[in-house]
């Protein structure tokens, strides 16, 4: 009992608990959205949904949000207000620029996906970028104070607003436009909660530290951009080589397989970085916290993955209310297993970021991204020769297997390399 009390008194455990509860609420409400979309959307509609999410995620990466926000987490107490003010105005400049660029590129992007109807949703989605600078500094300052419970409330509120609106608007016939509108309005709870629990406000305009902030942010940008590309390269290759309908099936399988695990992983991973930063003064303490992250993966992510793999053939037909998505079940089962190496990769990346060793992460990302992209492209080209009557089932299975094999081999190998390189002396001692 004493050990249990000590464990639950840990701020890290409390943060993970809060974020875990928030993601549970998110999952409950998203289940209704998932059921609605898989019953009302076609595979082509899912392909459009994939395109919209991919564009939005790449835009967020170019905003350097994680890198710029990290400078607030690492700032000294006497400089934190000045750094926060710089970050606030730089966020407006960056995100405003990304909004304008996305508006200009909306039509060419729609042409890439061979669907001009994507143009307006991509433009409208860009308005989300203009909502984020309003509250992002307050969010980071609360994380600096280890008050991640406020972030968990915001996640839960966003889930309720976003999913309820999505279901209502899609049923009302708004289609993809309804999904985009719900994404935009879901930022309102963040603004309200962040302003209520964090009193910081910008008192003057300055970007005097932009070189320092951009120097740190640009290092993170390289890693994040490559990670984002790695997370979406299969979507891009499937869309370009197999078409939008194949992309819709693959996107559905990927979300049905990794959607739950990624949400929980995001909640856990958000608590890792502040925890690692606190232990930077002691290599042995830092390594201990990093090793604990793998225990968390084993106790939380692994059982969830095994459950999904075991029961995918049962729950997908029930959710779809028929056999409309049955051809996605084998792909879902394979992709589920990718959650384990994905969790290891996130933990290792957060460790390197906390130690200001992003160069290592960047080099690794370049090497892995090259091998990963080439392997997926080769898998599609080879498997297309075995397809019958223009089918794409074998090709999508080949992509899923390639994604799993690459991650299962290279990601743990890189983590072992980092352990030996950065903590070799401790391990020998």
Buried (B, 14 or more C-beta within 10 A) or exposed (E): EEEEEEEEEEBBBBBBBBBBBBBBBBBEBBEEBBBBBBBEBEBBBBBBBBBBBBBBEBBBBBBBBBBBBBBBBBBEEEEBBBBBBBBBBBBBEBBEEBBEBBBEBBBEBBEBBEBEEBBBBBBBBBBBBBBBBBBBBBBBBBBBEBBBBBBBBBBBBBBBBBBBBBBEBBEEEBBBBBBBBBBBBBBBBBBEBBBEBBEBEBEEEBBEBBEEBBEBBEBBBBBBBBBBBBBBBBBBBBBBBBBBBBBBBBBBBBBBBBBBBBBBBBBBBBBBBBBBBBBEEEBEEBBEBBEBBBEBBEEBBBEBBEEBBEEBEEBBBEBBEEEBBEBBBBBBBBBBBBBBBBBBBBBBBBBBBBBEBBEBBBEBBEEBBEEBBEBBBEBBEEBBEEEEEEEBBBBBBBBBBBBBBBBBEBBBEBBEEBBEEBBEEBEEE
